[in-house]
Amino acid sequence: MDFDWEKRPLTAVGSLKAQDVEESFEDPFAVRLLPDSAQFSEKARYFNLGRAASGEGIFSIYRANGRQIQVIHARPFEAEEFFFYDRQQDKLLNQKNAI
């Protein structure tokens, strides 16, 4: 994946670095969501929940044009997002074990 950090600098909360955010997109269990709100879908913004190599959970809002990802905002997971991410990961692992 190619990231565009030039047009819009990363608006990150806390000690997140661009590398952490990129790693969260490479997480094999990352959850990508399409928004159901007209506010986000009009501007083609998407959500990513993934973990960096350090294990830190990162929630990102981004745009993609098919070639590049432009991260608009990133922050550490909140409690509900950890729960959602873990539940999705368990679902995927259980599906693989059932095969």
C-alpha positions, 0 to 999 in steps of 0.5 A: 500500500502506498500512503500519501502524507504530502497533501494532508499531514497526519492529524494524530492523537497522542504519540502515534507516528505515521509508521504506526498508522501504516502498520495498522493498515497491514494488520491481517485482522484489520477491519475496514468499514464503509460509513453508513452516514451520508456525511462520510459517504458523500466525501468517500471517507472510510474507517480502518481499525487495526493494530500496529506492530507494537500491538497498539490499536489504531482507528483511522479515517481515510480516503483511497483513490485505488493507488494511494491511501490518504489518512485524514485522522488517526487515534488509539482505540477506545474501549468499544473499538478494542471489543469490536476488533477482538470480536471480529478477530475471533470470528475470523479465527473460528471460521478458519478453524471450521474449515 
